[in-house]
Amino acid sequence: MGFLSYPDPTMIDTQVPQRRPPAPERPPLLAAEEVQVSVDEGLEVRSGEHLVGVLHVHNVGTQEIVVLTNGAVTAATVDPHTGSVVGGYEFTQHMPGIEFRVPPGGVVDTPLLVGTASTDPLLGYCVPPGWWAIEVSLNLRDRGIFRTPLLHIKVVV
């Protein structure tokens, strides 16, 4: 069932404590003076489902930026109040390496995968409806992997 086991261990043994998994280490934030990102206004996804959207990558620096992908970038769903990752896109992705080149001053749209499979057992199997955020780990050639600032998203019924 996405990222969580089924059946839920507390269904079998109520003495098993439900707790959040330890937070994985996340890459450093993007340098806003080089790269800025955005999504379309009003981005919505249904709880328990995923969507394919667009991440707009703005190169505000003076050097070309090359975003390395498997054909799309994948978002993690984040609690905007705590900054904790609470979900994401859980399906396997088999795609060839595709580069998105962003010239200085340019903007390139990259396919964006957003999922609502929960990684937090306290939320259940999917991220519930409400206002959440997403962040994307961008692999930039010759620079490393950086995460985007939080971008707002609405999870709906």
OpenMM code with the backbone's topology and positions (N, CA, C; nanometers):
from openmm import Vec3, app, unit

residues = "MET GLY PHE LEU SER TYR PRO ASP PRO THR MET ILE ASP THR GLN VAL PRO GLN ARG ARG PRO PRO ALA PRO GLU ARG PRO PRO LEU LEU ALA ALA GLU GLU VAL GLN VAL SER VAL ASP GLU GLY LEU GLU VAL ARG SER GLY GLU HIS LEU VAL GLY VAL LEU HIS VAL HIS ASN VAL GLY THR GLN GLU ILE VAL VAL LEU THR ASN GLY ALA VAL THR ALA ALA THR VAL ASP PRO HIS THR GLY SER VAL VAL GLY GLY TYR GLU PHE THR GLN HIS MET PRO GLY ILE GLU PHE ARG VAL PRO PRO GLY GLY VAL VAL ASP THR PRO LEU LEU VAL GLY THR ALA SER THR ASP PRO LEU LEU GLY TYR CYS VAL PRO PRO GLY TRP TRP ALA ILE GLU VAL SER LEU ASN LEU ARG ASP ARG GLY ILE PHE ARG THR PRO LEU LEU HIS ILE LYS VAL VAL VAL".split()
positions = [
    Vec3(0.0845, -0.1173, 0.0000),
    Vec3(0.0000, 0.0000, 0.0000),
    Vec3(0.0890, 0.1235, 0.0000),
    Vec3(0.1428, 0.1597, -0.1118),
    Vec3(0.2283, 0.2769, -0.1171),
    Vec3(0.3564, 0.2540, -0.0404),
    Vec3(0.3871, 0.3442, 0.0531),
    Vec3(0.5092, 0.3355, 0.1316),
    Vec3(0.4909, 0.2597, 0.2620),
    Vec3(0.3678, 0.2365, 0.3050),
    Vec3(0.3401, 0.1755, 0.4346),
    Vec3(0.3021, 0.0289, 0.4196),
    Vec3(0.3243, -0.0494, 0.5241),
    Vec3(0.2935, -0.1919, 0.5180),
    Vec3(0.1433, -0.2150, 0.5344),
    Vec3(0.0994, -0.3284, 0.4816),
    Vec3(-0.0394, -0.3682, 0.4973),
    Vec3(-0.0408, -0.5147, 0.5356),
    Vec3(-0.1131, -0.5567, 0.6329),
    Vec3(-0.1983, -0.4694, 0.7140),
    Vec3(-0.1149, -0.3856, 0.8111),
    Vec3(-0.1763, -0.2801, 0.8585),
    Vec3(-0.1141, -0.1946, 0.9578),
    Vec3(-0.0860, -0.2802, 1.0816),
    Vec3(0.0385, -0.2792, 1.1330),
    Vec3(0.0712, -0.3631, 1.2491),
    Vec3(-0.0197, -0.3387, 1.3693),
    Vec3(-0.0762, -0.2203, 1.3843),
    Vec3(-0.1637, -0.1937, 1.4992),
    Vec3(-0.2991, -0.2612, 1.4838),
    Vec3(-0.3325, -0.3067, 1.3609),
    Vec3(-0.4581, -0.3802, 1.3423),
    Vec3(-0.4470, -0.5195, 1.4046),
    Vec3(-0.3270, -0.5748, 1.4051),
    Vec3(-0.3036, -0.7092, 1.4568),
    Vec3(-0.2684, -0.7046, 1.6055),
    Vec3(-0.1850, -0.6102, 1.6433),
    Vec3(-0.1392, -0.5996, 1.7827),
    Vec3(-0.1512, -0.4539, 1.8254),
    Vec3(-0.2496, -0.4236, 1.9050),
    Vec3(-0.2721, -0.2840, 1.9464),
    Vec3(-0.1624, -0.2321, 2.0378),
    Vec3(-0.0717, -0.3189, 2.0821),
    Vec3(0.0394, -0.2754, 2.1670),
    Vec3(0.1555, -0.2180, 2.0846),
    Vec3(0.1490, -0.2346, 1.9514),
    Vec3(0.2538, -0.1796, 1.8647),
    Vec3(0.2330, -0.0288, 1.8564),
    Vec3(0.3314, 0.0490, 1.9005),
    Vec3(0.3130, 0.1948, 1.8964),
    Vec3(0.3199, 0.2469, 1.7526),
    Vec3(0.2317, 0.3411, 1.7224),
    Vec3(0.2385, 0.4087, 1.5924),
    Vec3(0.3307, 0.5273, 1.6092),
    Vec3(0.4292, 0.5383, 1.5249),
    Vec3(0.5191, 0.6537, 1.5325),
    Vec3(0.5717, 0.6886, 1.3943),
    Vec3(0.6145, 0.8108, 1.3855),
    Vec3(0.6685, 0.8583, 1.2584),
    Vec3(0.8060, 0.7970, 1.2357),
    Vec3(0.8359, 0.7639, 1.1104),
    Vec3(0.9700, 0.7128, 1.0815),
    Vec3(1.0717, 0.8262, 1.0938),
    Vec3(1.1992, 0.7926, 1.1155),
    Vec3(1.3000, 0.8988, 1.1219),
    Vec3(1.3075, 0.9727, 0.9881),
    Vec3(1.3305, 1.1011, 0.9959),
    Vec3(1.3360, 1.1831, 0.8743),
    Vec3(1.4639, 1.1515, 0.7967),
    Vec3(1.4500, 1.1254, 0.6657),
    Vec3(1.5706, 1.1027, 0.5856),
    Vec3(1.6475, 1.2333, 0.5692),
    Vec3(1.7765, 1.2214, 0.5471),
    Vec3(1.8573, 1.3416, 0.5229),
    Vec3(1.8174, 1.3994, 0.3877),
    Vec3(1.8007, 1.5306, 0.3848),
    Vec3(1.7577, 1.5966, 0.2616),
    Vec3(1.8708, 1.6826, 0.2077),
    Vec3(1.8722, 1.7000, 0.0751),
    Vec3(1.9773, 1.7826, 0.0149),
    Vec3(1.9637, 1.9291, 0.0562),
    Vec3(2.0691, 2.0074, 0.0361),
    Vec3(2.0615, 2.1499, 0.0689),
    Vec3(1.9651, 2.2238, -0.0235),
    Vec3(1.9215, 2.3416, 0.0210),
    Vec3(1.8313, 2.4239, -0.0601),
    Vec3(1.9025, 2.4815, -0.1816),
    Vec3(1.8258, 2.5015, -0.2879),
    Vec3(1.8765, 2.5686, -0.4083),
    Vec3(1.9196, 2.7108, -0.3748),
    Vec3(2.0219, 2.7582, -0.4425),
    Vec3(2.0640, 2.8977, -0.4279),
    Vec3(1.9711, 2.9849, -0.5127),
    Vec3(1.8874, 3.0657, -0.4474),
    Vec3(1.7864, 3.1459, -0.5181),
    Vec3(1.8478, 3.2469, -0.6141),
    Vec3(1.9741, 3.2812, -0.5929),
    Vec3(2.0370, 3.3763, -0.6859),
    Vec3(2.0800, 3.3096, -0.8162),
    Vec3(2.0692, 3.1756, -0.8239),
    Vec3(2.1020, 3.1039, -0.9466),
    Vec3(1.9806, 3.0407, -1.0126),
    Vec3(1.8965, 2.9752, -0.9313),
    Vec3(1.7828, 2.9007, -0.9840),
    Vec3(1.6596, 2.9306, -0.9003),
    Vec3(1.5493, 2.9558, -0.9684),
    Vec3(1.4206, 2.9707, -0.9004),
    Vec3(1.3220, 2.8774, -0.9679),
    Vec3(1.2271, 2.8263, -0.8896),
    Vec3(1.1282, 2.7327, -0.9434),
    Vec3(0.9881, 2.7785, -0.9072),
    Vec3(0.8916, 2.7344, -0.9867),
    Vec3(0.7516, 2.7641, -0.9573),
    Vec3(0.6639, 2.6562, -1.0201),
    Vec3(0.5403, 2.6508, -0.9729),
    Vec3(0.4384, 2.5635, -1.0314),
    Vec3(0.3206, 2.6521, -1.0693),
    Vec3(0.2310, 2.5980, -1.1498),
    Vec3(0.1130, 2.6739, -1.1885),
    Vec3(0.0276, 2.7030, -1.0661),
    Vec3(-0.0343, 2.8180, -1.0642),
    Vec3(-0.1242, 2.8584, -0.9552),
    Vec3(-0.2386, 2.7582, -0.9427),
    Vec3(-0.2746, 2.7256, -0.8197),
    Vec3(-0.3890, 2.6394, -0.7961),
    Vec3(-0.3636, 2.4914, -0.8216),
    Vec3(-0.2397, 2.4453, -0.8042),
    Vec3(-0.2074, 2.3047, -0.8258),
    Vec3(-0.2826, 2.2182, -0.7248),
    Vec3(-0.3595, 2.1208, -0.7752),
    Vec3(-0.4404, 2.0330, -0.6897),
    Vec3(-0.4193, 1.8871, -0.7300),
    Vec3(-0.4248, 1.7999, -0.6303),
    Vec3(-0.4174, 1.6562, -0.6537),
    Vec3(-0.5181, 1.5887, -0.5614),
    Vec3(-0.5807, 1.4828, -0.6072),
    Vec3(-0.6766, 1.4094, -0.5245),
    Vec3(-0.6016, 1.3226, -0.4252),
    Vec3(-0.6516, 1.3172, -0.3018),
    Vec3(-0.5923, 1.2334, -0.1984),
    Vec3(-0.5940, 1.0878, -0.2446),
    Vec3(-0.4797, 1.0211, -0.2333),
    Vec3(-0.4689, 0.8827, -0.2758),
    Vec3(-0.4322, 0.8665, -0.4221),
    Vec3(-0.4162, 0.9757, -0.4932),
    Vec3(-0.3830, 0.9700, -0.6350),
    Vec3(-0.2556, 1.0493, -0.6611),
    Vec3(-0.2192, 1.0595, -0.7871),
    Vec3(-0.1031, 1.1389, -0.8259),
    Vec3(-0.1391, 1.2218, -0.9489),
    Vec3(-0.0546, 1.3166, -0.9788),
    Vec3(-0.0763, 1.3973, -1.0986),
    Vec3(0.0556, 1.4242, -1.1664),
    Vec3(0.0446, 1.4546, -1.2952),
    Vec3(0.1588, 1.4992, -1.3727),
    Vec3(0.1362, 1.6469, -1.3989),
    Vec3(0.2274, 1.7280, -1.3489),
    Vec3(0.2184, 1.8725, -1.3660),
    Vec3(0.3446, 1.9234, -1.4329),
    Vec3(0.3744, 2.0498, -1.4077),
    Vec3(0.4907, 2.1145, -1.4672),
    Vec3(0.5649, 2.1915, -1.3591),
    Vec3(0.6972, 2.1762, -1.3553),
    Vec3(0.7835, 2.2577, -1.2713),
    Vec3(0.8550, 2.3546, -1.3633),
    Vec3(0.8361, 2.4844, -1.3395),
    Vec3(0.9024, 2.5882, -1.4186),
    Vec3(1.0374, 2.6167, -1.3528),
    Vec3(1.1451, 2.5943, -1.4265),
    Vec3(1.2801, 2.6162, -1.3752),
    Vec3(1.3339, 2.7443, -1.4385),
    Vec3(1.3589, 2.8447, -1.3550),
    Vec3(1.4061, 2.9766, -1.3998),
    Vec3(1.5560, 2.9880, -1.3687),
    Vec3(1.6368, 3.0119, -1.4703),
    Vec3(1.7800, 3.0327, -1.4503),
    Vec3(1.8040, 3.1828, -1.4369),
    Vec3(1.8289, 3.2286, -1.3159),
    Vec3(1.8543, 3.3710, -1.2934),
    Vec3(2.0037, 3.3988, -1.2811),
    Vec3(2.0859, 3.2952, -1.3056),
    Vec3(2.2314, 3.3096, -1.2988),
    Vec3(2.2895, 3.3455, -1.4338),
    Vec3(2.4214, 3.3345, -1.4435),
    Vec3(2.4924, 3.3725, -1.5658),
    Vec3(2.5463, 3.2530, -1.6432),
    Vec3(2.5311, 3.1313, -1.5887),
    Vec3(2.5791, 3.0092, -1.6538),
    Vec3(2.4608, 2.9181, -1.6873),
    Vec3(2.4734, 2.8418, -1.7950),
    Vec3(2.3702, 2.7448, -1.8286),
    Vec3(2.3552, 2.6444, -1.7141),
    Vec3(2.2319, 2.6026, -1.6897),
    Vec3(2.2026, 2.5003, -1.5898),
    Vec3(2.1467, 2.3801, -1.6654),
    Vec3(2.1940, 2.2613, -1.6285),
    Vec3(2.1430, 2.1389, -1.6894),
    Vec3(2.0803, 2.0557, -1.5787),
    Vec3(1.9486, 2.0329, -1.5904),
    Vec3(1.8753, 1.9516, -1.4938),
    Vec3(1.8735, 1.8088, -1.5470),
    Vec3(1.9298, 1.7160, -1.4693),
    Vec3(1.9347, 1.5752, -1.5072),
    Vec3(1.8105, 1.5059, -1.4525),
    Vec3(1.7364, 1.4354, -1.5387),
    Vec3(1.6115, 1.3716, -1.4965),
    Vec3(1.6000, 1.2330, -1.5601),
    Vec3(1.4965, 1.1625, -1.5216),
    Vec3(1.4588, 1.0373, -1.5870),
    Vec3(1.3403, 1.0624, -1.6798),
    Vec3(1.3219, 1.1868, -1.7174),
    Vec3(1.2095, 1.2268, -1.8012),
    Vec3(1.1149, 1.3187, -1.7274),
    Vec3(1.1248, 1.3184, -1.5948),
    Vec3(1.0419, 1.4038, -1.5096),
    Vec3(1.1167, 1.4258, -1.3776),
    Vec3(1.0733, 1.5252, -1.3035),
    Vec3(1.1219, 1.5428, -1.1667),
    Vec3(1.0095, 1.4999, -1.0741),
    Vec3(1.0461, 1.4477, -0.9562),
    Vec3(0.9471, 1.3914, -0.8650),
    Vec3(0.9438, 1.4718, -0.7364),
    Vec3(0.8240, 1.5097, -0.6954),
    Vec3(0.8059, 1.5903, -0.5754),
    Vec3(0.7846, 1.5022, -0.4533),
    Vec3(0.8288, 1.5529, -0.3404),
    Vec3(0.7940, 1.4955, -0.2103),
    Vec3(0.6859, 1.5854, -0.1514),
    Vec3(0.5846, 1.5262, -0.0878),
    Vec3(0.4799, 1.6041, -0.0221),
    Vec3(0.5281, 1.6360, 0.1189),
    Vec3(0.5127, 1.7618, 0.1584),
    Vec3(0.5715, 1.8124, 0.2824),
    Vec3(0.4654, 1.8812, 0.3667),
    Vec3(0.4745, 1.8642, 0.4981),
    Vec3(0.3906, 1.9403, 0.5915),
    Vec3(0.4489, 2.0815, 0.5954),
    Vec3(0.3750, 2.1830, 0.5488),
    Vec3(0.4318, 2.3184, 0.5420),
    Vec3(0.4594, 2.3796, 0.6795),
    Vec3(0.3984, 2.3251, 0.7846),
    Vec3(0.4184, 2.3802, 0.9193),
    Vec3(0.5444, 2.3267, 0.9852),
    Vec3(0.5765, 2.2000, 0.9588),
    Vec3(0.6930, 2.1384, 1.0229),
    Vec3(0.8101, 2.1205, 0.9268),
    Vec3(0.7834, 2.1236, 0.7962),
    Vec3(0.8874, 2.0980, 0.6973),
    Vec3(0.9189, 1.9508, 0.6807),
    Vec3(0.8410, 1.8620, 0.7449),
    Vec3(0.8648, 1.7179, 0.7367),
    Vec3(0.8037, 1.6596, 0.6096),
    Vec3(0.8767, 1.5692, 0.5460),
    Vec3(0.8229, 1.4968, 0.4308),
    Vec3(0.7192, 1.3988, 0.4824),
    Vec3(0.5987, 1.4023, 0.4240),
    Vec3(0.4893, 1.3154, 0.4690),
    Vec3(0.4372, 1.2234, 0.3590),
    Vec3(0.4869, 1.2379, 0.2370),
    Vec3(0.4371, 1.1538, 0.1291),
    Vec3(0.5083, 1.1803, -0.0011),
    Vec3(0.4598, 1.1126, -0.1052),
    Vec3(0.5191, 1.1321, -0.2360),
    Vec3(0.4646, 1.0366, -0.3396),
    Vec3(0.5345, 1.0294, -0.4502),
    Vec3(0.4989, 0.9441, -0.5647),
    Vec3(0.5656, 0.8095, -0.5441),
    Vec3(0.4850, 0.7020, -0.5362),
    Vec3(0.5385, 0.5723, -0.4962),
    Vec3(0.5652, 0.4741, -0.6090),
    Vec3(0.5323, 0.5079, -0.7319),
    Vec3(0.5457, 0.4121, -0.8405),
    Vec3(0.6875, 0.4096, -0.8975),
    Vec3(0.7244, 0.2932, -0.9508),
    Vec3(0.8537, 0.2775, -1.0158),
    Vec3(0.8560, 0.3618, -1.1426),
    Vec3(0.9724, 0.4171, -1.1714),
    Vec3(0.9872, 0.4986, -1.2924),
    Vec3(1.1001, 0.4401, -1.3765),
    Vec3(1.0664, 0.3948, -1.4968),
    Vec3(1.1661, 0.3394, -1.5882),
    Vec3(1.1708, 0.4296, -1.7114),
    Vec3(1.2616, 0.5237, -1.7090),
    Vec3(1.2733, 0.6149, -1.8222),
    Vec3(1.4207, 0.6439, -1.8461),
    Vec3(1.4558, 0.6774, -1.9684),
    Vec3(1.5962, 0.7094, -1.9982),
    Vec3(1.6348, 0.8452, -1.9398),
    Vec3(1.7650, 0.8659, -1.9273),
    Vec3(1.8137, 0.9957, -1.8801),
    Vec3(1.7805, 1.1053, -1.9798),
    Vec3(1.7170, 1.2099, -1.9316),
    Vec3(1.6822, 1.3235, -2.0170),
    Vec3(1.7304, 1.4502, -1.9488),
    Vec3(1.7989, 1.5337, -2.0255),
    Vec3(1.8510, 1.6604, -1.9737),
    Vec3(1.7595, 1.7747, -2.0144),
    Vec3(1.7405, 1.8675, -1.9219),
    Vec3(1.6690, 1.9912, -1.9516),
    Vec3(1.7699, 2.1038, -1.9360),
    Vec3(1.8036, 2.1690, -2.0466),
    Vec3(1.9028, 2.2778, -2.0473),
    Vec3(1.8317, 2.4115, -2.0307),
    Vec3(1.8786, 2.4879, -1.9316),
    Vec3(1.8169, 2.6172, -1.9037),
    Vec3(1.9234, 2.7246, -1.9242),
    Vec3(1.9116, 2.8041, -2.0315),
    Vec3(2.0125, 2.9078, -2.0569),
    Vec3(2.0013, 3.0209, -1.9553),
    Vec3(2.1067, 3.0998, -1.9387),
    Vec3(2.0988, 3.2146, -1.8473),
    Vec3(1.9800, 3.3038, -1.8845),
    Vec3(1.8996, 3.3385, -1.7866),
    Vec3(1.7821, 3.4211, -1.8092),
    Vec3(1.6630, 3.3445, -1.8648),
    Vec3(1.6784, 3.2157, -1.8889),
    Vec3(1.5725, 3.1371, -1.9503),
    Vec3(1.4868, 3.0617, -1.8499),
    Vec3(1.3763, 3.0093, -1.9024),
    Vec3(1.2835, 2.9276, -1.8240),
    Vec3(1.2555, 2.8008, -1.9042),
    Vec3(1.2620, 2.6864, -1.8370),
    Vec3(1.2301, 2.5591, -1.9005),
    Vec3(1.1275, 2.4879, -1.8141),
    Vec3(1.0272, 2.4309, -1.8795),
    Vec3(0.9244, 2.3543, -1.8092),
    Vec3(0.9638, 2.2073, -1.8092),
    Vec3(0.9671, 2.1478, -1.6899),
    Vec3(0.9986, 2.0058, -1.6771),
    Vec3(0.8760, 1.9324, -1.6263),
    Vec3(0.8488, 1.8120, -1.6768),
    Vec3(0.7376, 1.7339, -1.6234),
    Vec3(0.7601, 1.7085, -1.4733),
    Vec3(0.6519, 1.7148, -1.3979),
    Vec3(0.6570, 1.7034, -1.2521),
    Vec3(0.5596, 1.5959, -1.2062),
    Vec3(0.6072, 1.4989, -1.1296),
    Vec3(0.5218, 1.3949, -1.0716),
    Vec3(0.4960, 1.4290, -0.9258),
    Vec3(0.3682, 1.4337, -0.8885),
    Vec3(0.3282, 1.4621, -0.7507),
    Vec3(0.2397, 1.3480, -0.7040),
    Vec3(0.2763, 1.2860, -0.5927),
    Vec3(0.1968, 1.1765, -0.5390),
    Vec3(0.1527, 1.2044, -0.3971),
    Vec3(0.0510, 1.1317, -0.3542),
    Vec3(-0.0021, 1.1515, -0.2191),
    Vec3(0.0052, 1.0243, -0.1354),
    Vec3(0.0899, 0.9291, -0.1733),
    Vec3(0.1104, 0.8109, -0.0899),
    Vec3(0.1820, 0.8569, 0.0372),
    Vec3(0.1262, 0.8234, 0.1521),
    Vec3(0.1808, 0.8697, 0.2792),
    Vec3(0.3057, 0.7918, 0.3189),
    Vec3(0.4012, 0.8615, 0.3764),
    Vec3(0.5174, 0.7987, 0.4389),
    Vec3(0.5052, 0.8072, 0.5902),
    Vec3(0.3962, 0.8645, 0.6382),
    Vec3(0.3747, 0.8865, 0.7814),
    Vec3(0.2575, 0.8022, 0.8284),
    Vec3(0.2825, 0.6981, 0.9090),
    Vec3(0.1725, 0.6127, 0.9523),
    Vec3(0.0651, 0.6860, 1.0320),
    Vec3(0.0986, 0.7997, 1.0911),
    Vec3(-0.0015, 0.8755, 1.1661),
    Vec3(-0.1041, 0.9421, 1.0740),
    Vec3(-0.0709, 0.9545, 0.9454),
    Vec3(-0.1651, 1.0124, 0.8482),
    Vec3(-0.2493, 0.9061, 0.7790),
    Vec3(-0.2113, 0.7814, 0.7893),
    Vec3(-0.2788, 0.6754, 0.7154),
    Vec3(-0.2044, 0.6469, 0.5863),
    Vec3(-0.2729, 0.5799, 0.4921),
    Vec3(-0.2073, 0.5364, 0.3697),
    Vec3(-0.1895, 0.6466, 0.2651),
    Vec3(-0.2658, 0.7547, 0.2779),
    Vec3(-0.2482, 0.8642, 0.1825),
    Vec3(-0.2550, 0.9972, 0.2567),
    Vec3(-0.1943, 1.0971, 0.1965),
    Vec3(-0.1963, 1.2315, 0.2536),
    Vec3(-0.3407, 1.2816, 0.2475),
    Vec3(-0.3972, 1.3227, 0.3619),
    Vec3(-0.5378, 1.3637, 0.3628),
    Vec3(-0.5595, 1.4997, 0.2961),
    Vec3(-0.6847, 1.5294, 0.2613),
    Vec3(-0.7154, 1.6594, 0.2011),
    Vec3(-0.6711, 1.7755, 0.2902),
    Vec3(-0.6301, 1.8819, 0.2250),
    Vec3(-0.5884, 2.0028, 0.2954),
    Vec3(-0.4781, 2.0737, 0.2186),
    Vec3(-0.4244, 2.1784, 0.2797),
    Vec3(-0.3154, 2.2543, 0.2187),
    Vec3(-0.1834, 2.1929, 0.2613),
    Vec3(-0.1044, 2.1534, 0.1659),
    Vec3(0.0253, 2.0929, 0.1879),
    Vec3(0.1272, 2.1670, 0.1037),
    Vec3(0.2471, 2.1147, 0.0965),
    Vec3(0.3512, 2.1731, 0.0126),
    Vec3(0.4242, 2.0588, -0.0567),
    Vec3(0.4992, 2.0936, -0.1595),
    Vec3(0.5868, 1.9970, -0.2243),
    Vec3(0.7261, 2.0575, -0.2333),
    Vec3(0.8244, 1.9690, -0.2403),
    Vec3(0.9606, 2.0103, -0.2731),
    Vec3(1.0157, 1.9075, -0.3694),
    Vec3(1.1058, 1.9512, -0.4532),
    Vec3(1.1621, 1.8657, -0.5568),
    Vec3(1.3135, 1.8646, -0.5400),
    Vec3(1.3729, 1.7467, -0.5486),
    Vec3(1.5191, 1.7375, -0.5509),
    Vec3(1.5641, 1.7485, -0.6961),
    Vec3(1.6406, 1.8539, -0.7257),
    Vec3(1.6906, 1.8752, -0.8614),
    Vec3(1.8361, 1.8329, -0.8685),
    Vec3(1.8662, 1.7471, -0.9652),
    Vec3(2.0032, 1.7037, -0.9895),
    Vec3(2.0591, 1.7945, -1.0984),
    Vec3(2.1512, 1.8825, -1.0617),
    Vec3(2.2087, 1.9784, -1.1556),
    Vec3(2.3482, 1.9319, -1.1960),
    Vec3(2.3677, 1.9147, -1.3247),
    Vec3(2.4970, 1.8657, -1.3740),
    Vec3(2.6112, 1.9534, -1.3225),
    Vec3(2.7160, 1.8875, -1.2742),
    Vec3(2.8385, 1.9506, -1.2237),
    Vec3(2.8165, 2.0375, -1.0999),
    Vec3(2.6975, 2.0313, -1.0388),
    Vec3(2.6699, 2.1114, -0.9193),
    Vec3(2.6220, 2.0277, -0.8022),
    Vec3(2.5484, 1.9198, -0.8306),
    Vec3(2.4978, 1.8333, -0.7250),
    Vec3(2.3469, 1.8331, -0.7191),
    Vec3(2.2956, 1.7788, -0.6096),
    Vec3(2.1516, 1.7667, -0.5900),
    Vec3(2.1080, 1.8690, -0.4856),
    Vec3(2.0040, 1.9447, -0.5191),
    Vec3(1.9516, 2.0491, -0.4322),
    Vec3(1.8002, 2.0377, -0.4262),
    Vec3(1.7427, 2.0752, -0.3122),
    Vec3(1.5969, 2.0728, -0.3016),
    Vec3(1.5422, 2.2136, -0.3229),
    Vec3(1.4229, 2.2167, -0.3765),
    Vec3(1.3576, 2.3446, -0.4027),
    Vec3(1.2963, 2.3987, -0.2737),
    Vec3(1.2684, 2.5278, -0.2700),
    Vec3(1.1863, 2.5793, -0.1597),
    Vec3(1.0479, 2.5140, -0.1662),
    Vec3(0.9738, 2.5234, -0.0586),
    Vec3(0.8395, 2.4641, -0.0564),
    Vec3(0.7467, 2.5374, -0.1529),
    Vec3(0.6685, 2.4601, -0.2269),
    Vec3(0.5703, 2.5120, -0.3219),
    Vec3(0.4338, 2.4623, -0.2765),
    Vec3(0.3349, 2.5499, -0.2750),
    Vec3(0.2034, 2.5154, -0.2205),
    Vec3(0.1236, 2.4262, -0.3140),
    Vec3(0.0480, 2.3356, -0.2515),
    Vec3(-0.0369, 2.2435, -0.3269),
    Vec3(-0.1579, 2.2117, -0.2404),
    Vec3(-0.2698, 2.1881, -0.3057),
    Vec3(-0.3906, 2.1512, -0.2327),
    Vec3(-0.4240, 2.0058, -0.2641),
    Vec3(-0.4428, 1.9273, -0.1570),
    Vec3(-0.4874, 1.7899, -0.1722),
    Vec3(-0.6387, 1.7926, -0.1477),
    Vec3(-0.7137, 1.7375, -0.2428),
    Vec3(-0.8599, 1.7428, -0.2364),
    Vec3(-0.9182, 1.6018, -0.2258),
    Vec3(-1.0482, 1.5947, -0.1914),
    Vec3(-1.1180, 1.4667, -0.1781),
    Vec3(-1.1348, 1.4010, -0.3122),
] * unit.nanometer
topology = app.Topology()
chain = topology.addChain("A")
for resn in residues:
    res = topology.addResidue(resn, chain)
    for name in ("N", "CA", "C"):
        topology.addAtom(name, app.Element.getBySymbol(name[0]), res)
